[in-house]
Amino acid sequence: MAATINVGLVGYKFMGKAHSNAYRQVAHFFPDVALRPVLHTLCGRDEAGVRAAADQFGWANVETDWHRLVANEAIGLVDISTPGDSHAPIALAAAEHGKHIFCEKPLANTLPEARQMVEAVQRAGVVGMVNFNYRRVPAVQLAQRLIADGRLGTIYHWRAVYLQDWIMDPNFPLVWRLQKDQAGSGTLGDLGAHIVDLARMLVGEITAVTGLTETFIKRRPLEASSDSALGATAGEGMGEVTVDDAALFLARFASGAVGSFEVTRFAKGRANYNSFEINGSKGSLRFNLERMNELEVLLEDDQPDVAGFRTVLVSNGAVHPYWSAWWPAGHIIGWEHTFTHGVYDLLNGIAAGSSPAATFEDGLRCQAVLDAVERSAGSKQWVEPEY
Ligand code: SOE
């Protein structure tokens, strides 16, 4: 039986629920996991709310102050599933107490905060991992392998969109995600961070960007109450939206490839449409999260009479990562499985003493790209990320 590690999770709404599920599932489906997580303490400011969530998700204890959680000697892993403005303070304190850290994306609200977080985990010698969960979709892993093996040849194009539509109603209230002091940015940090991370994973480092951001609805009703990350009720009074509703940018990669990125919360009918296409000298591929078990692949060595994009159902445990832990081929998996895959790699990383990707350094590099896009949108110039 593997050793155990006590987990302290800060945040119990949308991401807290997804992470709790991953800790509960991981040893059940991956019996070879090197450390078994114990759902030790769930932390949130509202005592009644955090108690109810702890009962629902299966946590043994509750805590209402993260300062006490990170100082708790029983806890070995601190999971940060809170809005961005608390990532840096919690991570810095957790590292100081020698805790390993699993942090939701984006790593921080600002580039200086991200730098401090990287330094803190390096100084403390603890594992730091950012939860860019789409890295761990088996179809995305297949895309990475095809590129690494040279099957697509030289990569010329990266083309990615991440489209949502949940704030199109002008009466949708001013939730924390629409306030810069809490969220850091809008679509750029929330959705752009995902596709920048995927671009870095698949195509490599970004050297320059030029972009624009737009806020279509500038004032919204203040929030009366919220019961989940995206559900909320409008109350009395109005407030200013201080983040972007959409961001579009072009990029140059160190490899010579070029890329386009578009993120928005105003794409009517697109609830969570995360898709990319990559074109290389010998082939192309396309991924669409709404069909996350599939990868569309075109390879030049196909016979001409059948050449074209094929749809690969990425579910063969013999050749596709993570699959053998789940079901026989063709018995598809879903969005929540990506979190379980991340937690599996995280726990193995802690046992081995090394940070799995996305490391805090990856999180910092992603942040540098987002920061460059914001600067470019302000200056209307091409801008280089400050790595
Ligand atoms: C909301 O926009 C959200 O939940 C993001 O915060 C997640 O990172 C993304 O995976 C789905 O949409």
Boltz pocket constraint, residues with backbone or C-beta under 6 A from the ligand:
constraints:
  - pocket:
      binder: B
      contacts: [[A, 105], [A, 164], [A, 190], [A, 191], [A, 229], [A, 272]]
      max_distance: 6.0
